[in-house]
Amino acid sequence: MVPIPAEYLPDYWDHCSAECNIDVTCLLPNGILVPLNVGYNATFAEIKEDLWEQAAKFPLFGKLYDMSVYIFTYINSMAEREKLNDESRRLCDIRPTGAVLIITECRGEKADDSINISIGHLIGKRMNKIDSLVSFGTIKSAYFVGLQEFDALNSSEINDFRFKMRRMGDEVAQSRLKQTWVEQLNYQFPPRISRCSFVMNETLSEKRNINIAVKFDHQYDYYEARNEKELMQSSYTFNVPPTIKPKKLLELILAKRAITLKTRNERINEYVLKVCGQDEFLIGDNQIFEYQYVQDCISKDITPTLITLHIERVPVLSNEYESLDIIRYTPTYNSTNTLRKKKNSASSWNVNDNFVVKICTVSKLNCDPKKTFEIGVQAGIFHGGKSLCQPKRTIDCSIDDKYECKINADLVFDIQVCNIPRNAKLCFVVYEVNKYAKGTKTKKTKDSSKENNFLNNPLAWANTSVYDFKGQLKSGAMTLYMWAYSEDMNSDEVLHPLGTVVSNPNTEYSTTLTLFMKSYLKDQTILYPSVETIIKNVDSKDNEHETEKIEEITTCKKLLNEIDNLYEAHDQERKKIWALKNHWRKTEPEVLPKLLYCIDWDKREEVSEVLTMLKMWPKLPVEKALELLDYAYADQEVRKFAVECLYDVSDEDLLLYLLQLVQAIKHELYLDCDLVNFLIKRALYNQQIGHYLFWHLRSEMQVPAVSVRFGLIIEAYCRGTQEHIAILQKQLECLDRLKKSSDLVRLRKDKEKAKAALQLFLQESSGEIILNHLRSPLNPMYRCTRIKSEKCKVMDSKMRPLWIVFENSDVYGEDVYIIFKNGDDLRQDMLTLQMIKIMDRLWKREGLDLRMNPYGCISLEHRIGMIEVVLNAETIANIQKEKGVFTATAAFRKGLILAWLKDHNTSEAALNKAVNEFTLSCAGYCVASYVLGIADRHSDNIMVKKNGQLFHIDFGHILGHFKEKFGFKRERVPFVLTHDFVYVINKGQNSKALEFKIFQDYCEKAFMILRKHGNLFISLFAMMISTGLPELSSEKDLNYLRETLVMNKSDEEALLHFRSKFDEALSNSWKTSVNWTTHNIAKNNKT
């Protein structure tokens, strides 16, 4: 008979003492049984920590969430199952029967399945099941995932991230249940508050009062008014000081209404002020001129129009979170955990061995064994885009008939483990040695160890982090599924350090690299030291007393001005600059981004100095903080500091830079990071931020490298704002309907037949339901009642975009016009328009309003998006056609634009105002197009509004990527300044008038302002390198900005440089006219 195990005997615990170790059996929820040997007096918090450390070595660990999600259950002495809620209790006090502990997940009520389905749909689920799983560094990833797939990915990092985000979202949702009506209104329709620019302050100082038109909500007033005359009398105009507040203005409105219509008992707290045509409300204690809408109206010299709306008519959605699934979690005991970790782990800073990776095999090679001579692997260690040591390569080996290559070679890097920073990236490339150079990727470098007729031709690349998301040095076997090396990868380096650490999801066909990461200490986990530990061990010598010679500071300041991510200083220069770090901290803290270029990240001593310095560094303004989030700054503490600098940024500023911030997520090594947490939190407190965050993320869900990461962020956002889900679903349905419409009209070649087919399709009952009562994806402040199919049409350009018109839900508001594009990548347009908007803000801040028109544009899916229609405007080509001279010589007829402006501005005052608008806007777009290298400028993508405002559209080529024909650049001028533009500026005078000198002064001032912020523009574009835009794919593309802004010259030299470009554009304007003539002949049609 088999003896009963001692721990199952009734008196087992009576024979145990404090000196004994207990063999405990733990049953995990993933079905794995883990034996543990723990102390008799061990607390359950300590047992759980040991258990999770051991569980990581067993299969299916990826099925587990964070350990705080789970509680212990056990069988007590009365044979009853009991939960343990207090983990500070000791094992010897609980005495579980059989020393068996069952670990169970502790949750509240299960979430409603419909919410999960809705979120999965919003994420963009495309697969019914996971066809392939691959590693995300060590994380598993799928090409397109829904919520079920997230669970099936078996990734501890994903589970940990989802748990933390779920907890944060639920906490925010719970707090929202307690919000007042006004707080809910502020969340769903956040007011746009903006500090006044220099221009606005100057304008307001000239006006003691401003006119504001006020109307009463027609639909509400309809039941109150006795006749139409009374209804018309509900519109008033008030002349008020710009400092008046909404509450006081409401008092005046209701008082006037009471006198006019003899109304009684209308209370102020029953009404709110709304912007006409938009769901934007003027609430709060701000002065009226602080609202962005009012500023925009004053800037355009139009009267702001407000609607007085009864609060019952305000479309605030109630917060009903019936499916909230609040996760109860057990607290952790940090002090105990820290002590125990020290026993079971070692600091990587104490490991002096050189870093070693063993390359085992390469399989599924995409090459021809008959042509490929040999295969090799090259590897490097990078921090951001900077190499930490010399790359290493294996010997070149032949491949077998199965397209495999067994290498089994160690790569020993010239860097010690202790000097590898926390966010280092290990990069690999597999290359073929091909003796047939013809037809290969010609930019690749030769191998000096081979004869000259052999070329190293990269086939595939992959990256992985050196440390995992917990800060543990990776060890053991690893498989990386590699990305094909693209022909258009615009880099001289074969390694791709700016690429993703996510493995290729197409595991069936992608090249596979197997490797082995060395374990340096037996039975000990190697951890990167905590920030507190690093700072504590910093040499305490006094660095405050730096020798600050004026000459040395002046020299270093000049060097600092030249440093950016395109220019690297010499070692000696960097050391001089770094030695003055405390001087910069006290006098010029904004140089921090440049100062960090002087760090050797492969030296732990310097890393520790940086971390110590960051704790004392003053917070940076938003423009400088953004620079710290581009790819060049990989250190997580630096990026954390940058995010902390953004905490106080206004919602308007955050929206302005949101496009770059979303792209900056791609430069984060791990799912859980400060930037993602910051963006989700701000989105959960402002639904407009949430709207744009959602669409920026979802528009890239087809990109395999980010589909899991972006999908997880979308899930986290939706969990915390369930009232927004229905709005987003409605927009998705609208998008799908418009896609079907676009596909339908492409089958009709005839324009009129296509228009008829479009209108008929949109009038179908099922389509009308989908396209009615929705918020515009382009701008959620516009609420649309129905689609006006009779006004919709098909436009003439190649991809047959749709001209879509919606009826505004505000009866006083104008119709909402949108251009829907299917087949064009609008990301580059979106980026360019955003840059123009930033330029406009910088100019206004310095007192220069150049009447820019950065119209709305958004990318919603792959090659699908929407563009705002600018009304009352025509292209230069259409103006020429309208004047009846659309001929080969029309581009040389200089009076056409001025004549067209005279037709629409009949009085002398109106014409002078229109010419002034044209002059200012022309100056702005000349400078913007020059700095950004906007190419392919012709008479169909430059427009003029009837009020004289000029603006550019269609930004398919930027950063100097000018079109070529037969090897010659079609555009040979820095920017467009044609003789007909000059004719308008000069008001019809032939010679250079005073007006033209003023115009040139505008251009010069605008250029110098942008140059002052040159590093901001370089960083904003650098943050977009990972977007996948063909014209912004590497650091080389950023060189154009450096050259146009002449960052390496003094202000005086830069101004002379710009003047030479201005003269070049003016003297060569005839070349632009020749190009436009060619374009007019080829495109003789009016949209």
Protein Blocks (a to p, Z undefined) as FASTA:
>chain_A
ZZddfklpmklmmmpcfkbccddddddfkopacdddddfklcfklmmmmmmmmmmmpghk
lmpccfklpccddddfkopacddfblkbcfklnopghiiacddddddddddfklmmmmmm
mnopabfbdfbdcdehjaccdfbdcfklmmmnopaklmmmmmmmmmmmmmmmmmmmmpcf
klmmmmmmccddddddfklmmmmmmpmbdcddddddfklmmmmpmbfklmmmmpccdddd
fkbcfklmmmmmmmmmmmmnopahiafklpccddehiacddedjbdfklpmklmmmmmno
pacddddddfklpccdcdddfkbccdddddddfklmmmmmmmmpccfklpcbdcddddfb
dehiacdfklmmbdcddddddehjbcfbdcdddddddddfkopacfkpacddfbdfklpc
fkbccddddddddfblghpafkbccdfkbcfkbccddfbdcdddfbdfkopacedjdddd
dddddfklccfbfbdfkbcfbdcfklmlmccdddddddfbghiacddddfklmmmmpcfb
dfklccddfklmmmmmmmmmmgcfkbccdfklmmmmmmmmmmmmmmmmmlmmmmmmmpcf
kbfklmmmmmmmmmmpccddfklmmmmmmmklmbfklmmmmmmmmmmpcfklmmmmmmmm
mmmmmmpmbfbdfklmmmmmmmmmomklmmmmmmmmmmmmmpmklmmmmmmmmmmmmmmm
mmlmmmmmmmmmmmmmmmmmmmmmmmpmblklmmmmmmmmmmpmklmmmmgoiadfklmk
bccfbdcfklgccdfbfnopaddddddfblkbccddddddehiafklmmmmmmmmmmmmm
mmmmnopaehiacdcdddfbghiacddddehiacfklmmmmnopacfklmmmmklmmmmm
mmmmmbfklmmmmmmmmmmmmmmmmmmmmmnopghiafklcccdfkopacdehjfbgghi
acdeehiafblcfbdcdfklmmmmnnopabdcfklmmmmmmmmmmmmmmmmmmmmmmmmm
mmmmmnopaklmbfklmmmmmmmnommbcfklmmmmmmmmmmmmmmmmmmmmmmmmmmmm
mmgccZZ
